[in-house]
Amino acid sequence: MTSKELLYIEDALGHEQYFQSKCQQTAAQLQDGELKTCVQQMAQKHSQIFQSFYGLL
């Protein structure tokens, strides 16, 4: 893997961590159960994407 590809993966990991944490923060503030579940699922998806990228390393 080239250094440029590693930098891309590192950047993508950071973005996925950010998206996951924002989804978790937002879900904690939501009162609507259906919307809260949807945002929690988004957080889980970002966690899965993070793990996929991390697995490339």
N, CA, C and O atoms as a CHARMM CRD file, in Angstrom:
* protein
*
  228
    1    1 MET  N      0.85000  -1.16400   0.00000 PROA 1      0.00000
    2    1 MET  CA     0.00000   0.00000   0.00000 PROA 1      0.00000
    3    1 MET  C      0.90100   1.23500   0.00000 PROA 1      0.00000
    4    1 MET  O      1.89200   1.29700   0.72700 PROA 1      0.00000
    5    2 THR  N      0.54400   2.19700  -0.81400 PROA 2      0.00000
    6    2 THR  CA     1.36600   3.40800  -0.90300 PROA 2      0.00000
    7    2 THR  C      1.09100   4.31700   0.28600 PROA 2      0.00000
    8    2 THR  O      0.09600   4.15800   0.99300 PROA 2      0.00000
    9    3 SER  N      1.99000   5.27200   0.49100 PROA 3      0.00000
   10    3 SER  CA     1.80800   6.21600   1.60200 PROA 3      0.00000
   11    3 SER  C      0.56200   7.07800   1.38000 PROA 3      0.00000
   12    3 SER  O     -0.11700   7.45100   2.33600 PROA 3      0.00000
   13    4 LYS  N      0.26800   7.38800   0.13000 PROA 4      0.00000
   14    4 LYS  CA    -0.92800   8.17900  -0.16700 PROA 4      0.00000
   15    4 LYS  C     -2.19600   7.38900   0.16900 PROA 4      0.00000
   16    4 LYS  O     -3.15700   7.95400   0.69000 PROA 4      0.00000
   17    5 GLU  N     -2.20300   6.11400  -0.12100 PROA 5      0.00000
   18    5 GLU  CA    -3.35100   5.27000   0.21000 PROA 5      0.00000
   19    5 GLU  C     -3.51900   5.15700   1.72600 PROA 5      0.00000
   20    5 GLU  O     -4.64100   5.17400   2.23100 PROA 5      0.00000
   21    6 LEU  N     -2.40800   5.04200   2.44700 PROA 6      0.00000
   22    6 LEU  CA    -2.47900   4.97800   3.90900 PROA 6      0.00000
   23    6 LEU  C     -3.03200   6.28100   4.48800 PROA 6      0.00000
   24    6 LEU  O     -3.80500   6.26100   5.44500 PROA 6      0.00000
   25    7 LEU  N     -2.63100   7.41100   3.90400 PROA 7      0.00000
   26    7 LEU  CA    -3.15600   8.70100   4.35500 PROA 7      0.00000
   27    7 LEU  C     -4.65700   8.79300   4.10200 PROA 7      0.00000
   28    7 LEU  O     -5.39500   9.34100   4.92100 PROA 7      0.00000
   29    8 TYR  N     -5.10500   8.26100   2.97900 PROA 8      0.00000
   30    8 TYR  CA    -6.53600   8.26100   2.68900 PROA 8      0.00000
   31    8 TYR  C     -7.28600   7.43300   3.72300 PROA 8      0.00000
   32    8 TYR  O     -8.32800   7.86300   4.21600 PROA 8      0.00000
   33    9 ILE  N     -6.77900   6.26800   4.05500 PROA 9      0.00000
   34    9 ILE  CA    -7.43400   5.40600   5.03100 PROA 9      0.00000
   35    9 ILE  C     -7.44500   6.07300   6.40600 PROA 9      0.00000
   36    9 ILE  O     -8.44800   6.01700   7.11800 PROA 9      0.00000
   37   10 GLU  N     -6.33900   6.69700   6.77400 PROA 10     0.00000
   38   10 GLU  CA    -6.27400   7.40600   8.05200 PROA 10     0.00000
   39   10 GLU  C     -7.31900   8.52300   8.10400 PROA 10     0.00000
   40   10 GLU  O     -7.99000   8.70500   9.12000 PROA 10     0.00000
   41   11 ASP  N     -7.44700   9.25400   7.02800 PROA 11     0.00000
   42   11 ASP  CA    -8.43900  10.31700   6.94400 PROA 11     0.00000
   43   11 ASP  C     -9.85400   9.74700   7.02700 PROA 11     0.00000
   44   11 ASP  O    -10.70500  10.29400   7.72900 PROA 11     0.00000
   45   12 ALA  N    -10.10100   8.66600   6.32400 PROA 12     0.00000
   46   12 ALA  CA   -11.42000   8.02700   6.34100 PROA 12     0.00000
   47   12 ALA  C    -11.75900   7.50600   7.73900 PROA 12     0.00000
   48   12 ALA  O    -12.90600   7.60500   8.17300 PROA 12     0.00000
   49   13 LEU  N    -10.77500   6.95500   8.44200 PROA 13     0.00000
   50   13 LEU  CA   -10.99900   6.48800   9.81100 PROA 13     0.00000
   51   13 LEU  C    -11.43400   7.64400  10.71200 PROA 13     0.00000
   52   13 LEU  O    -12.35400   7.50300  11.51700 PROA 13     0.00000
   53   14 GLY  N    -10.76700   8.78000  10.56600 PROA 14     0.00000
   54   14 GLY  CA   -11.11500   9.95400  11.35900 PROA 14     0.00000
   55   14 GLY  C    -12.52500  10.43800  11.07800 PROA 14     0.00000
   56   14 GLY  O    -13.26000  10.80700  11.99300 PROA 14     0.00000
   57   15 HSD  N    -12.89900  10.43400   9.80100 PROA 15     0.00000
   58   15 HSD  CA   -14.24400  10.85900   9.43700 PROA 15     0.00000
   59   15 HSD  C    -15.29700   9.91500  10.02000 PROA 15     0.00000
   60   15 HSD  O    -16.31500  10.36400  10.54600 PROA 15     0.00000
   61   16 GLU  N    -15.05400   8.64000   9.92700 PROA 16     0.00000
   62   16 GLU  CA   -16.02200   7.67200  10.44400 PROA 16     0.00000
   63   16 GLU  C    -16.16100   7.76700  11.95900 PROA 16     0.00000
   64   16 GLU  O    -17.26600   7.63000  12.48500 PROA 16     0.00000
   65   17 GLN  N    -15.06500   7.99700  12.66300 PROA 17     0.00000
   66   17 GLN  CA   -15.14700   8.18500  14.11600 PROA 17     0.00000
   67   17 GLN  C    -15.96900   9.42900  14.43500 PROA 17     0.00000
   68   17 GLN  O    -16.79300   9.42100  15.35000 PROA 17     0.00000
   69   18 TYR  N    -15.73900  10.49600  13.67600 PROA 18     0.00000
   70   18 TYR  CA   -16.48100  11.74000  13.88800 PROA 18     0.00000
   71   18 TYR  C    -17.97600  11.53100  13.64000 PROA 18     0.00000
   72   18 TYR  O    -18.80500  11.93200  14.45600 PROA 18     0.00000
   73   19 PHE  N    -18.31400  10.90500  12.51700 PROA 19     0.00000
   74   19 PHE  CA   -19.72300  10.66700  12.19100 PROA 19     0.00000
   75   19 PHE  C    -20.39500   9.79400  13.24800 PROA 19     0.00000
   76   19 PHE  O    -21.53300  10.04800  13.64100 PROA 19     0.00000
   77   20 GLN  N    -19.68700   8.77000  13.70200 PROA 20     0.00000
   78   20 GLN  CA   -20.24300   7.88100  14.72100 PROA 20     0.00000
   79   20 GLN  C    -20.51600   8.65700  16.00800 PROA 20     0.00000
   80   20 GLN  O    -21.58800   8.52400  16.59800 PROA 20     0.00000
   81   21 SER  N    -19.55400   9.46300  16.44300 PROA 21     0.00000
   82   21 SER  CA   -19.74800  10.19800  17.69500 PROA 21     0.00000
   83   21 SER  C    -20.86600  11.22500  17.57100 PROA 21     0.00000
   84   21 SER  O    -21.62000  11.42000  18.52400 PROA 21     0.00000
   85   22 LYS  N    -20.99300  11.88300  16.43200 PROA 22     0.00000
   86   22 LYS  CA   -22.07200  12.85400  16.23200 PROA 22     0.00000
   87   22 LYS  C    -23.43500  12.16500  16.21600 PROA 22     0.00000
   88   22 LYS  O    -24.40400  12.69100  16.76200 PROA 22     0.00000
   89   23 CYS  N    -23.50800  11.01000  15.60300 PROA 23     0.00000
   90   23 CYS  CA   -24.76600  10.25300  15.61400 PROA 23     0.00000
   91   23 CYS  C    -25.14300   9.84400  17.03100 PROA 23     0.00000
   92   23 CYS  O    -26.30700   9.94100  17.41800 PROA 23     0.00000
   93   24 GLN  N    -24.16200   9.38800  17.80800 PROA 24     0.00000
   94   24 GLN  CA   -24.43100   8.98400  19.18400 PROA 24     0.00000
   95   24 GLN  C    -24.88600  10.17500  20.02900 PROA 24     0.00000
   96   24 GLN  O    -25.81200  10.05100  20.83000 PROA 24     0.00000
   97   25 GLN  N    -24.23700  11.32400  19.85000 PROA 25     0.00000
   98   25 GLN  CA   -24.62600  12.52600  20.58700 PROA 25     0.00000
   99   25 GLN  C    -26.03500  12.95900  20.21300 PROA 25     0.00000
  100   25 GLN  O    -26.83200  13.32800  21.07500 PROA 25     0.00000
  101   26 THR  N    -26.33000  12.91200  18.93000 PROA 26     0.00000
  102   26 THR  CA   -27.65300  13.31800  18.46100 PROA 26     0.00000
  103   26 THR  C    -28.72300  12.36200  18.97700 PROA 26     0.00000
  104   26 THR  O    -29.78000  12.80100  19.43200 PROA 26     0.00000
  105   27 ALA  N    -28.46000  11.07100  18.90800 PROA 27     0.00000
  106   27 ALA  CA   -29.42900  10.07500  19.37700 PROA 27     0.00000
  107   27 ALA  C    -29.74100  10.26800  20.86200 PROA 27     0.00000
  108   27 ALA  O    -30.87800  10.07900  21.29300 PROA 27     0.00000
  109   28 ALA  N    -28.73300  10.64300  21.63200 PROA 28     0.00000
  110   28 ALA  CA   -28.93100  10.84300  23.06800 PROA 28     0.00000
  111   28 ALA  C    -29.86700  12.01600  23.36000 PROA 28     0.00000
  112   28 ALA  O    -30.48600  12.07200  24.42300 PROA 28     0.00000
  113   29 GLN  N    -29.96800  12.94700  22.41800 PROA 29     0.00000
  114   29 GLN  CA   -30.79500  14.13400  22.62800 PROA 29     0.00000
  115   29 GLN  C    -32.20300  13.99600  22.04900 PROA 29     0.00000
  116   29 GLN  O    -33.07500  14.81600  22.33700 PROA 29     0.00000
  117   30 LEU  N    -32.42300  12.97400  21.24500 PROA 30     0.00000
  118   30 LEU  CA   -33.71700  12.82500  20.58300 PROA 30     0.00000
  119   30 LEU  C    -34.77000  12.23700  21.51500 PROA 30     0.00000
  120   30 LEU  O    -34.48000  11.36300  22.33300 PROA 30     0.00000
  121   31 GLN  N    -35.98900  12.73000  21.37800 PROA 31     0.00000
  122   31 GLN  CA   -37.11000  12.23100  22.16700 PROA 31     0.00000
  123   31 GLN  C    -37.94600  11.23100  21.36500 PROA 31     0.00000
  124   31 GLN  O    -38.50500  10.29200  21.93100 PROA 31     0.00000
  125   32 ASP  N    -38.03000  11.43200  20.05200 PROA 32     0.00000
  126   32 ASP  CA   -38.81400  10.56800  19.16900 PROA 32     0.00000
  127   32 ASP  C    -38.12800   9.20600  19.06300 PROA 32     0.00000
  128   32 ASP  O    -36.99500   9.12100  18.58800 PROA 32     0.00000
  129   33 GLY  N    -38.79600   8.15500  19.49500 PROA 33     0.00000
  130   33 GLY  CA   -38.19900   6.81800  19.52700 PROA 33     0.00000
  131   33 GLY  C    -37.79700   6.29100  18.16700 PROA 33     0.00000
  132   33 GLY  O    -36.73000   5.69500  18.02200 PROA 33     0.00000
  133   34 GLU  N    -38.64200   6.50200  17.16300 PROA 34     0.00000
  134   34 GLU  CA   -38.34300   6.00500  15.82100 PROA 34     0.00000
  135   34 GLU  C    -37.13700   6.71800  15.22500 PROA 34     0.00000
  136   34 GLU  O    -36.27300   6.08600  14.61700 PROA 34     0.00000
  137   35 LEU  N    -37.08100   8.02400  15.39700 PROA 35     0.00000
  138   35 LEU  CA   -35.95100   8.80100  14.88200 PROA 35     0.00000
  139   35 LEU  C    -34.67300   8.45400  15.63400 PROA 35     0.00000
  140   35 LEU  O    -33.59900   8.36600  15.03900 PROA 35     0.00000
  141   36 LYS  N    -34.79500   8.25700  16.94300 PROA 36     0.00000
  142   36 LYS  CA   -33.64400   7.88600  17.75900 PROA 36     0.00000
  143   36 LYS  C    -33.06600   6.55000  17.29400 PROA 36     0.00000
  144   36 LYS  O    -31.85000   6.40000  17.18300 PROA 36     0.00000
  145   37 THR  N    -33.94200   5.58500  17.02300 PROA 37     0.00000
  146   37 THR  CA   -33.50000   4.27600  16.53800 PROA 37     0.00000
  147   37 THR  C    -32.78100   4.40900  15.19900 PROA 37     0.00000
  148   37 THR  O    -31.75200   3.77100  14.97400 PROA 37     0.00000
  149   38 CYS  N    -33.32100   5.22900  14.32500 PROA 38     0.00000
  150   38 CYS  CA   -32.71200   5.44300  13.01000 PROA 38     0.00000
  151   38 CYS  C    -31.30100   6.02300  13.15100 PROA 38     0.00000
  152   38 CYS  O    -30.37300   5.56900  12.48100 PROA 38     0.00000
  153   39 VAL  N    -31.14300   7.01400  14.01200 PROA 39     0.00000
  154   39 VAL  CA   -29.83200   7.64700  14.20200 PROA 39     0.00000
  155   39 VAL  C    -28.86400   6.67600  14.88000 PROA 39     0.00000
  156   39 VAL  O    -27.67300   6.67800  14.57000 PROA 39     0.00000
  157   40 GLN  N    -29.35800   5.85500  15.79500 PROA 40     0.00000
  158   40 GLN  CA   -28.50800   4.84300  16.42300 PROA 40     0.00000
  159   40 GLN  C    -28.03000   3.82200  15.39100 PROA 40     0.00000
  160   40 GLN  O    -26.88800   3.36600  15.45000 PROA 40     0.00000
  161   41 GLN  N    -28.89300   3.46600  14.45500 PROA 41     0.00000
  162   41 GLN  CA   -28.49700   2.55500  13.37800 PROA 41     0.00000
  163   41 GLN  C    -27.43500   3.19100  12.49200 PROA 41     0.00000
  164   41 GLN  O    -26.52400   2.51200  12.02000 PROA 41     0.00000
  165   42 MET  N    -27.55400   4.49200  12.26700 PROA 42     0.00000
  166   42 MET  CA   -26.53100   5.20200  11.49000 PROA 42     0.00000
  167   42 MET  C    -25.18900   5.15800  12.21900 PROA 42     0.00000
  168   42 MET  O    -24.14700   4.97900  11.58800 PROA 42     0.00000
  169   43 ALA  N    -25.20900   5.31800  13.52700 PROA 43     0.00000
  170   43 ALA  CA   -23.97700   5.25000  14.32000 PROA 43     0.00000
  171   43 ALA  C    -23.35100   3.86300  14.20900 PROA 43     0.00000
  172   43 ALA  O    -22.13300   3.73600  14.08600 PROA 43     0.00000
  173   44 GLN  N    -24.18400   2.82200  14.25200 PROA 44     0.00000
  174   44 GLN  CA   -23.68300   1.45500  14.10800 PROA 44     0.00000
  175   44 GLN  C    -23.07100   1.23500  12.73100 PROA 44     0.00000
  176   44 GLN  O    -22.04100   0.57400  12.60200 PROA 44     0.00000
  177   45 LYS  N    -23.70200   1.78600  11.71300 PROA 45     0.00000
  178   45 LYS  CA   -23.18600   1.64000  10.34600 PROA 45     0.00000
  179   45 LYS  C    -21.82000   2.31400  10.21800 PROA 45     0.00000
  180   45 LYS  O    -20.91300   1.76700   9.59100 PROA 45     0.00000
  181   46 HSD  N    -21.67400   3.49400  10.81100 PROA 46     0.00000
  182   46 HSD  CA   -20.38000   4.17800  10.76000 PROA 46     0.00000
  183   46 HSD  C    -19.32500   3.39000  11.53100 PROA 46     0.00000
  184   46 HSD  O    -18.15200   3.39900  11.16000 PROA 46     0.00000
  185   47 SER  N    -19.73200   2.71500  12.59300 PROA 47     0.00000
  186   47 SER  CA   -18.81100   1.86100  13.33300 PROA 47     0.00000
  187   47 SER  C    -18.35200   0.68700  12.46900 PROA 47     0.00000
  188   47 SER  O    -17.17700   0.32100  12.48000 PROA 47     0.00000
  189   48 GLN  N    -19.28700   0.10100  11.72300 PROA 48     0.00000
  190   48 GLN  CA   -18.94300  -1.00600  10.82300 PROA 48     0.00000
  191   48 GLN  C    -17.99500  -0.53800   9.71900 PROA 48     0.00000
  192   48 GLN  O    -17.04600  -1.23900   9.36900 PROA 48     0.00000
  193   49 ILE  N    -18.25600   0.63900   9.17900 PROA 49     0.00000
  194   49 ILE  CA   -17.39100   1.17900   8.12800 PROA 49     0.00000
  195   49 ILE  C    -15.98800   1.42500   8.69200 PROA 49     0.00000
  196   49 ILE  O    -14.98800   1.13300   8.03700 PROA 49     0.00000
  197   50 PHE  N    -15.92800   1.96900   9.92000 PROA 50     0.00000
  198   50 PHE  CA   -14.64900   2.19300  10.58000 PROA 50     0.00000
  199   50 PHE  C    -13.87700   0.88400  10.69000 PROA 50     0.00000
  200   50 PHE  O    -12.69100   0.82300  10.36300 PROA 50     0.00000
  201   51 GLN  N    -14.55500  -0.15900  11.15200 PROA 51     0.00000
  202   51 GLN  CA   -13.90300  -1.46400  11.30200 PROA 51     0.00000
  203   51 GLN  C    -13.41500  -2.01600   9.96500 PROA 51     0.00000
  204   51 GLN  O    -12.36600  -2.65600   9.89700 PROA 51     0.00000
  205   52 SER  N    -14.17500  -1.76900   8.91000 PROA 52     0.00000
  206   52 SER  CA   -13.76500  -2.21600   7.56800 PROA 52     0.00000
  207   52 SER  C    -12.48600  -1.51800   7.13400 PROA 52     0.00000
  208   52 SER  O    -11.55500  -2.15600   6.64100 PROA 52     0.00000
  209   53 PHE  N    -12.44700  -0.20200   7.32100 PROA 53     0.00000
  210   53 PHE  CA   -11.23600   0.54000   6.96800 PROA 53     0.00000
  211   53 PHE  C    -10.06100   0.11100   7.84200 PROA 53     0.00000
  212   53 PHE  O     -8.94300  -0.05900   7.35500 PROA 53     0.00000
  213   54 TYR  N    -10.32400  -0.06300   9.13000 PROA 54     0.00000
  214   54 TYR  CA    -9.26100  -0.46300  10.06300 PROA 54     0.00000
  215   54 TYR  C     -8.70900  -1.83100   9.68400 PROA 54     0.00000
  216   54 TYR  O     -7.51700  -2.09600   9.84100 PROA 54     0.00000
  217   55 GLY  N     -9.58300  -2.69400   9.18500 PROA 55     0.00000
  218   55 GLY  CA    -9.15800  -4.01600   8.74900 PROA 55     0.00000
  219   55 GLY  C     -8.19600  -3.98800   7.57900 PROA 55     0.00000
  220   55 GLY  O     -7.43700  -4.93600   7.37500 PROA 55     0.00000
  221   56 LEU  N     -8.21900  -2.91400   6.80900 PROA 56     0.00000
  222   56 LEU  CA    -7.28000  -2.79200   5.70000 PROA 56     0.00000
  223   56 LEU  C     -5.84200  -2.58300   6.18100 PROA 56     0.00000
  224   56 LEU  O     -4.88200  -2.87000   5.46600 PROA 56     0.00000
  225   57 LEU  N     -5.72200  -2.07900   7.40100 PROA 57     0.00000
  226   57 LEU  CA    -4.38800  -1.85000   7.93600 PROA 57     0.00000
  227   57 LEU  C     -3.83600  -3.13100   8.50200 PROA 57     0.00000
  228   57 LEU  O     -2.71200  -3.15000   9.00600 PROA 57     0.00000
